[in-house]
């Protein structure tokens, strides 16, 4: 019988908290944080273990067997951290992105870029690196970053609930992939403002459809990822590294907004944006580019990653 609570529970909680922070930002994935925290393989295995067999154990009163199968103590601590971030600092993150955008996006850029370099080095050291798969992942992520955001959904009826379920399934699947942001996927398809508004006003039919899609998506996709990691770890991690590096295009701090859209709260928010060099951004907008602050933020993120990042490729195959 394994120990219920994970070793170093504080680290697992903090990793979960950082994952929750990441999932609040369209463009950065909680899966990236899980990978850096050294818990990605354990998380995928725990989620993929949830299934009909576990449900039968619960119904049959075999609580310990079910708990061991899904690593329940680990998941409870991790999700407690994620929930704390989502409930506790969502407004703070939004405020910082509004008022200190260059610093925040530079911090995220440094984090993801450093993580990608760290992962490339580890893959090379383990002789698991495939440049072709890295390039493929990069191209997919870069393409997603350039896609225009669809018009926001204002309401849902009839068959559109199925579309909400599908969006939930795709988004939650993206959230467990390093390099693809689930919230960004929701933005692309125009569902993100709808889900935020439904959460604020407790529109249960919409939330139930979305939650059901998330449940189906994460339970099915986690099994696919788990199988790929066990049988094709090098190729899979090379693709994920490419996805991670490609997402840096979305995190570039200096963006010029070409067109806007009106969100569900009646606010004007960016629809299409173009990445620019810092001095071009200042010339176009008249706003200080804050390049020195951006460089400091990138270097700080890089230092944190190289000091505390734990990428354990062997654990991904267990």
N, C-alpha and C positions, 0 to 999 in steps of 0.2 A: 504493500500500500504506500503510495507516494504521499509526501507532505502536502497538506491542503493549501497552505499559503505559500506563495513563491519566495525563493530566496531573494534578498535585497528588495523587499516590497516597496520601499521608498523610491528606488530607482524605477521600478515598473510604474508606480503612480505618476512620477514626474514625466516619464516617457508618454504615458497616456494623456497627461495634461498638455504636453507639447503637441501631441497628435490632435487634440481638440482645438488648440490654437491654430494649427495648420489648416484644419478643415474649415475654419472660419474665413479663410482667405482664398478667393478664387485664383488658382494658379499654383498653389503649393499643396502637396498631397500628404495626408497623414501616414501613408505607406512609406514615404521617405524617412519620416521621423522614426517609425518602427524599425526600419532597416538600420538606421544609425544607432538606435538604442540597443541593437543586438537582440531584438525580440521578434523579428519578422517571421522567421521560420516557425517559432513557437506559436505565434498568433495565427498563422495560416493553418497549422496542424490542429489547433484547438477549435477553430471555427469549422474546418472541414470535418471534424469528428462529430459535429452536431448533426444528427439524422434520426431516421426511424428507429434504429437500434437503441440509441440513447433514450428516445421517447418511451420505448417499451420498457427499458430498465426503470425509468421513473414511475411508470404506471404499475410496475411489478414491485415497487418498493425497494429496488436495488440502488439506493441513493449513492452509496459510496462508489459503486462501479460506474455509474453515470458521471459522477463528479470527477473521477480519475480520467475518464475517457475524454472529457472536454476541457480538462485542466481548469476547473471552475474557479478555484482560488485566484489563479493568475488572471482570468478574465474579469473577475469581480474587481480586483485592484486596478486593472488597466482601464476598465470602463468607468470606474469611479473617478479616475484622473481625467478621462475624456469628458465626462459629464460636468465635472467641476469647471473645466475651461469653457465649455459651451454655455453654461449657466452663469458663470461668474465674470468672464472678461470679454464677452461678445461686444458690449458697448465700448469698452476701452480699446479693443483692437480696431473697431470701426472708426473711433475718434482719431486714433493715431494714423490710420491710413488716410483720413481726411486732412489732418493738420500737419503731419510729418511724413508725407508720402514718399519723398526721395529717400529719407533715412530708412523707413520701413521696408520699401521694396528692395533697397540695396542690401539690407540685412538678409532678406529672404533669398536674394540672388546669390549672395556670398555663401549662404548655407547650402543651397542646392548645388551650386557649382563646385564647392569644396567636397561635398558628398560624392558627386560624380567622379571627381578626380581620385578621391580616396578609394572608391569602388573599382575604378579602372586599374589602379595600382595593385589592389588585392587580387583582382581577376588575373592580372598578368603574373603575379607572384605564384598563384595557384595553377598557372597554365590552363586557365579556363576561358580566356578572353577570345571573343570572336568579333573582329572589327566589322564584318559584314552585318552581323546582327545588331551591333551598336549603332551603325549607320541607319539601319532600318528603323529601329526604335526612335532615333533622333528625328527622322523624316516624318514619322507618324505624329510625334509630339509637336514638332514645328508646324505641321499642317493644321493640327487642332488649334494651336495658338493663333493662327491667322484667320480662322473661320469667323465670319460675322456673327454677332449675337442676334438671335431671333427675337422678334417682337414678344414682349411679355404677355403671358396668358392672364386674362382678367377674371375669368370664371371657368368652371368645369361642369359639364353635363353629359349624360349618356355615355357613349363610347370613349369620351375623352378621359374617363377614369382609368380605362385600360392604358391609355397613353401615359398617364401619371404613374401608374404601376411600372410601366416599361422604363420611364425616366428614372424612377427610384432604383430599379434593378441595375441599370447601366451606371448610375452615379455611385452607388455603394460599391460596385465592382471596381470602379475607377479609384475609389478612396483607398483600397487596399493595394493598389499598384503604385510603387514609387514613380513620381514624375507626372502622374495624371491626377488633376484635382477633381474630385466629385462635384464640388460646388461650381467649378468652371463648366463642367459638362451640363449641369442644370441651367447655367447661364446661357450656354450655346443654344439649347433647345427652348429657351424662354420660360422655363418652369421655376427658376430660382426665386423670383419675386413672389410668385404664387405660393410657394411653400413657406416662405418667410411670413407672408401675410396670413396664411392659414394657421401657422404656429402661433402668431400673435393673437389671433381672434378665436383660436380653438375650433376651427372648422373640421369637425371630426371625420366626415366622409372623405374629404381630400387627404387628411393626414392618415386615415386608415388605409386608403389605396396606396399611398406613397410608402407607408411602413410595410405593407404586404409585399410590394415590389422589392423593397430593400431586403426583406427576409429571404425571398426567393433568390435574389441576385447574389447575396453574400454566401448563402449556403451552397449554391451551385458553382459559382465562379471560384470560390476558395478551394473547392475540390480539384478544379482544373489546374489552378496555380500550384497546389500541393503536389499533384502528379507530375507536372512539368519540372518542378524543382527537384524531385526525387530521381527523375529519369534523364532530364536534359538541363542540369543545373547551369552549366556554362553558357549555353545558348540563351536560356531564360534570363539569367542575370545580365547577360550582355544586352539583350533587348530592353530590360528594365533600366539599365544604365543609360542607354540611348534615350529612352523616354524621359528620364530625369534631366539629362543635359539639354534636351530639346525644350523642356519647360522653362528654361532660363529666358527664352524669347518673350514669354508671357510676363516674366518678372522684371523685365528691363525698366528701370526707374523713370526714364524720360520718354513719355508718351504724349503725342499730340492728338487730341480728339478731333476726328473728322466729322462725325455725326453723333447726335445724341438720341436718346429715347426717353420716354416718360415712364417711370416705374409705377407700381401699384399704389404708392403713397403720393403720387402726383409730382414727384421730384424728377428733375432732369439729370440723367446719368449717361455716361459714355456708351455709345453703340459700336462705332468703328474707331480704332486707334492705330496710330503709326509710330513705331519706334524711331527715335531720333538721337543724334549725338548731343551731348550736354549743351554745347555752345549753340547748336542749331535750335535746340529747344528754347533757350533763352532768347535768341533772336526772333523766334516765331511768336513766343508768348509774352515776352517782356518779364518773365519770372526768373529769379536767380536759380541757376542750375544746381547749386550746392554740391559741386563735385567733390570738394574736400570732405564734406560730411559723408558722402556716398562711399568714398574710398575707405574712410575709417570704419564705416559700418560693414563693408565687405571684408575687410581685414579682421575685424572683431569676430564676425561669423566664421571665417576660415580658422581663426585661432581656436574657437570653441569646438569646431568639428574635429580638428586635428588633435585636440586635447581629450575630448570626451567621446568622440565617435567610436562605436564598436560594431564593426562589420564582420560577422562570423559566417563565412561561406559554408563551412562544414556543417554548421547547425541547420542550414537550410535544407540539407538532404536527409536529415534524420526523421 
